[in-house]
Amino acid sequence: MKKAFIYHHAEDYTLIMLSDGEGVCSVSIDENIKSCACIYNLSVEEKYRRIGYGNMLLEEAEKVARKLGANVVSLAAEKDKFTANWYKRKGYKPLFSDKEYITFYKSIENEDNQKQHYPL
Ligand SMILES: CC(C)(COP(=O)(O)OP(=O)(O)OC[C@H]1O[C@@H](n2cnc3c(N)ncnc32)[C@H](O)[C@@H]1OP(=O)(O)O)[C@@H](O)C(=O)NCCC(=O)NCCS
């Protein structure tokens, strides 16, 4: 399935939209920890769900995060929703949880990003 993305680059986040309005998500760099990007508001129109758009948006959000210079992405999922298992299948690791939500992270390092590392 080939689909075009539309990007809106605001000051502190990038909005990613599927070209025909089927879905949307946003990526923002953590203001303090600039190597970490947060993915928010991943959402696909109800009538277009379960045909792969969510996966496309999530993968595109990770690409955008990499371009923004992030080495890690984080996102949150409600504990009792399928999304928590989906994120695990996509390589996300649970970081912490409260009563309702699990916060996940995933390393998205590539060669360019690794060059920015400093020895401890
Ligand atoms: C979450 C959401 C964005 C997924 O979008 P989508 O276009 O349906 O996703 P996809 O078709 O790409 O499916 C993604 C994965 O989730 C699984 N999935 C999707 N809907 C599911 C459901 N209702 N129950 C169980 N699994 C489901 C798919 O099988 C797929 O798994 P796979 O990649 O291992 O094969 C969409 O359901 C949505 O907008 N929900 C409301 C908003 C929301 O909850 N956002 C998430 C915030 S944490």
The ligand as a MOL file (V3000), in Angstrom:
LIG
                    3D

  0  0  0     0  0            999 V3000
M  V30 BEGIN CTAB
M  V30 COUNTS 48 50 0 0 0
M  V30 BEGIN ATOM
M  V30 1 C -4.5560 2.6660 17.3530 0
M  V30 2 C -4.9090 2.9830 15.9120 0
M  V30 3 C -4.1860 4.2620 15.4850 0
M  V30 4 C -4.4630 1.8210 14.9990 0
M  V30 5 O -4.6770 2.2050 13.6510 0
M  V30 6 P -4.9120 1.1340 12.4930 0
M  V30 7 O -4.8340 1.8450 11.2050 0
M  V30 8 O -6.1390 0.3680 12.7630 0
M  V30 9 O -3.6270 0.1940 12.6740 0
M  V30 10 P -3.1180 -0.9560 11.7240 0
M  V30 11 O -4.2080 -1.4300 10.8090 0
M  V30 12 O -1.8430 -0.5140 11.0910 0
M  V30 13 O -2.8360 -2.0910 12.7940 0
M  V30 14 C -1.7600 -1.9570 13.7050 0
M  V30 15 C -1.6600 -3.2410 14.5320 0
M  V30 16 O -2.6720 -3.2350 15.5480 0
M  V30 17 C -3.5190 -4.3630 15.4160 0
M  V30 18 N -4.8830 -3.9020 15.6710 0
M  V30 19 C -5.4900 -2.8250 15.0930 0
M  V30 20 N -6.7060 -2.6750 15.6210 0
M  V30 21 C -6.8750 -3.6840 16.5150 0
M  V30 22 C -7.9480 -4.0640 17.3750 0
M  V30 23 N -9.1070 -3.3730 17.4100 0
M  V30 24 N -7.7610 -5.1350 18.1960 0
M  V30 25 C -6.5840 -5.8270 18.1890 0
M  V30 26 N -5.5350 -5.5030 17.3850 0
M  V30 27 C -5.6950 -4.4610 16.5500 0
M  V30 28 C -3.3330 -4.8450 13.9890 0
M  V30 29 O -3.5910 -6.2200 13.8870 0
M  V30 30 C -1.8700 -4.5160 13.7390 0
M  V30 31 O -1.0320 -5.4900 14.3140 0
M  V30 32 P 0.2660 -6.0110 13.5120 0
M  V30 33 O 0.9970 -4.8000 13.0130 0
M  V30 34 O 1.0460 -6.8050 14.4960 0
M  V30 35 O -0.2740 -6.8320 12.3770 0
M  V30 36 C -6.4580 3.1460 15.7400 0
M  V30 37 O -7.1000 2.0040 16.2650 0
M  V30 38 C -7.0140 4.3870 16.4460 0
M  V30 39 O -6.9880 5.4820 15.8930 0
M  V30 40 N -7.5170 4.2130 17.6710 0
M  V30 41 C -8.0660 5.3260 18.4570 0
M  V30 42 C -6.9700 6.2430 18.9720 0
M  V30 43 C -5.9370 5.4930 19.7860 0
M  V30 44 O -6.2580 4.6480 20.6260 0
M  V30 45 N -4.6540 5.8050 19.5170 0
M  V30 46 C -3.5430 5.1860 20.1780 0
M  V30 47 C -3.0470 6.0280 21.2950 0
M  V30 48 S -2.0070 5.0550 22.3360 0
M  V30 END ATOM
M  V30 BEGIN BOND
M  V30 1 1 1 2
M  V30 2 1 2 3
M  V30 3 1 2 4
M  V30 4 1 2 36
M  V30 5 1 4 5
M  V30 6 1 5 6
M  V30 7 2 6 7
M  V30 8 1 6 8
M  V30 9 1 6 9
M  V30 10 1 9 10
M  V30 11 2 10 11
M  V30 12 1 10 12
M  V30 13 1 10 13
M  V30 14 1 13 14
M  V30 15 1 14 15
M  V30 16 1 15 16
M  V30 17 1 15 30
M  V30 18 1 16 17
M  V30 19 1 17 18
M  V30 20 1 17 28
M  V30 21 1 18 19
M  V30 22 1 18 27
M  V30 23 2 19 20
M  V30 24 1 20 21
M  V30 25 1 21 22
M  V30 26 2 21 27
M  V30 27 1 22 23
M  V30 28 2 22 24
M  V30 29 1 24 25
M  V30 30 2 25 26
M  V30 31 1 26 27
M  V30 32 1 28 29
M  V30 33 1 28 30
M  V30 34 1 30 31
M  V30 35 1 31 32
M  V30 36 2 32 33
M  V30 37 1 32 34
M  V30 38 1 32 35
M  V30 39 1 36 37
M  V30 40 1 36 38
M  V30 41 2 38 39
M  V30 42 1 38 40
M  V30 43 1 40 41
M  V30 44 1 41 42
M  V30 45 1 42 43
M  V30 46 2 43 44
M  V30 47 1 43 45
M  V30 48 1 45 46
M  V30 49 1 46 47
M  V30 50 1 47 48
M  V30 END BOND
M  V30 END CTAB
M  END
